[in-house]
Amino acid sequence: MMQARMSWILAASAVVATVCVPVSTQAVDAPVAQGAGLAPEPGSAPGATDGATPATAELAGVAVAYTKDPALLPYKRGYEFATRMRQAGGDRVRLKLRILSAQTKAPIENLEIRIAGSKDHGRVAVSADGSFEIPLDQEALDDDADFVTNQKKGTLEIQASLVPVLPADAVHYSDIQESIKAARRVRSEMLPWYLRVILPTVRALGVCYTAQGEQVLVRSDGTEQRRAADREETGAAGVPVHCAQFGESESGLRADAMVLPANGWEPVYIGSWF
């Protein structure tokens, strides 16, 4: 798979990221967070505890158990990871996180994630496709809080991917160049050398569509060309997409060249071993 992907790893007490390999999140097992004052929201599903001692809350007399799943990093390390990611990638690349069922690899209905320490620091918003972002909450960080969920321990999986950030409509070739550079910077600054040498690097950026047969209009130096979206990759949602590929240095394209995708496109990083 060429799409840049990451999994969180705990090694030498630091957070690192692995790029371009679609593997499940791994993390050390840890005690369940004993959050105080947790208040579930309507529609939340109770979760089994699998022998762990969960944090609990009550709503209308119904007890809801919250457990710390091994798939989720401690909040402190997630906070540090998100902060470093923003510093390295700037506004040209973002980390897309999805929390899924470890068994079905699909989003989980009624999933709830909270940040809990000595008190409840609130609910983390989760989209219908399982996407979520790590909130940067200084109070939760100072409280040594943890992520907890209403699901049975050991049933979750985190998938993560690097996603290019480009303008929604008219894209300059310089935007593509800067996004590729940002992804490489994330790789070099957030991975130790022993992972960099065995994992692909980002070599290009694809303008991609779920449908086959699309083309991308490119205007450069008074001329027009159409680039076929004929390279198959994997999109951020894990589905096949068809991409027109753009490298970082293309002799026929000026930095101010306009890349004009048709509606319904998404940007995807393309990796290479060389």
Buried (B, 14 or more C-beta within 10 A) or exposed (E): EBBBBBBBBBEEEEBBBBBBBBEBBBBEEBEBBBBEEBEBEEEBEBBBBEEBEBBBBEEEEEEBBBBBBBBBBBBBBBBBBBEBBBEBBBEBBBBBBBBBBBEEEEBBEEBBBBBBBEBBBBBBEBEEBBBBBBBEBEEBBEBEBBBBBBBBBEBBBBBBBBBBBBEEEEBBBEBBBBBBBBBBBBBEEBBEEEBBEEBBBBBBBBBBBBEEEBBBBBBBEEEEEEBBBEBEBBBBBBEEBBBBBBBBEBEEBEEEBBBBBEEEBBBBBBBEEE
